[in-house]
Amino acid sequence: MNNTGTDRLLAAGRCDLHTHTQASDGMQPPAENVRLASDRGLAAVAITDHDTVAGVAEALETGKRLGLAVVPGVEISTRAGGKDIHILGYFIDYEDPVFLERLRGLRDTRASRNEAILVRLRELGIPVTMEAVLRGIGRELKPDESVGRPHIADELVRLGAARDMRDAFDKFLAEGAAAYVSPPRITPAEACRWIAEAKGRAVLAHPGLYGDDGLVRDILDQGGFAGIEAYHSDHGPAEEQRYLALAEEYGLLVTGGSDYHGARGGVIFHGELGSVTVDAGVLEKLAGGRSEDSRMA
């Protein structure tokens, strides 16, 4: 096998199609996600940061150096049925100026959401500020990187308002918790359109987390999806079987990934990189059956 990501992809192997980096709310640089994937014997890894592709170029370059396929991706925040719905996009043109401008708008919404969360936390008597959250990150954010709820959770732990990140989410940041805020967002159908216009393929992320399979069906009925993420760190066997059946019913590809964010306080949120994978053949199907793809290392 020669040292190209595509050759490695076409070899028998496993792929983690859902990982986050410091470009959004992950704990590691994109290059480190790729290195971990290589060390763990994966054939490919996708970089799917929230509402940004700022980590893709670094990951692709590292993939070329290590001989591992890197899939340029994104996880877009949408809203439907009163819930936050996440749409994964794969093989996107991560340099497309229209797509980049659209993502910038989503990050502006995210920033407004963050400020609203902090207001609610202060109303609850917790003296948290964005300045403190940013100091806690420990580095200066790049222009296209974004702050997420895990960063706020880190500050709540530092202030002693929560034991760890999961406790911070349960008490304050998860849907229905004391400081939860969800601003108006684009629809899943609109996110699918954006991904298609950026030459990518859309996949419904972790449907089991929405707790409403009727809503999942409503979203899928709108069309625009290439796949559904049946395998996820927070899906048990029952969820996997339900979404495998749903994928067959709708004629969708089955994808999966760890939703790796790195460790906070020694605790891995969602799953360890490589702990949830799918066969590399899924990527060939996502890429339209092509053996070469100019947007993948």
C-alpha positions, 0 to 999 in steps of 0.5 A: 500500500502506498502512503495515500489516504485514499489507498488506506480508505479502500483497504479493509478497515474501520472509520470513526465518522464523528469527531470534534476538535478545538475548532468547536468544543473538542479538547484537541487540535485537529492534528491530534484527532488524526494522530489518534485515529492512525495510532488506533488503526483506523482507516479514516476519521471525519472532522465534524465540528459544530458550525465550522470547518476551521479544523479541516485543513490541518486535519487533511494535511496531517492525514496526508503525512500519516497516510490516513484518510480524513473526511472533511465534515461539519455538524450543523445546528438546526431546530425542529419540533421544539428540539435542537437537531444536528445534521452532519455533512460529509465531503463538503467543499470546505473552502466554498465561500457561500458555505463559509458565510452561511456557517459564520451566520450560525456561529453568530447565533451560537454566540448569542445563545451563549450570552443568553445562557450566561445571563440565566446563570447569573440570574441563578446566582452563578457569577460566570462571564464570557471573559472567564469562559474564554480564559478557561479555554487557555488559548486565543480562539482563531477567527472561525472557531466557536465557543460551545456549552462544554466550555461553559460547563468547564467554567461551572466546574471551576466555580464549584457550581457543578462536579463535572461536565455531565453534572453541569449539563444535567443541572444547567445546560441540557435541554430542559435544564435551568439555564438552557437556551435555544435560539431560532435556527435553520431547519434540518431541510435547509441544512441539507440544502446547504450541504448539497450546495457545498457538494456534500452529503447530509446525515441525520446525527444521533437520532436517539438523543432526540427522544422522539422517533415521530419527529425523526420520521418527520425530518427524514420525510422532508428528504435531502438525507444520504444517511442516518447515524445509527451507531453512536456512543449514546445509542444502545442496542435497541436504538441501533436496531431501530435506526438500522430498520429506519435506514432500510425503510428510507433507503439511507446509508448507515453511518456511525461515530464516537462523537469524540470531544476529548477528556475534560477532568479525566472524563471522556464525553460521549465516547473515545475516538475509535470506540464507535466505527463503521466499515470503510465501504460506507465512505465510498458510498457517501462519496458516490462510489468514487475511488478518488475524491479531491476533498479527502486526504 
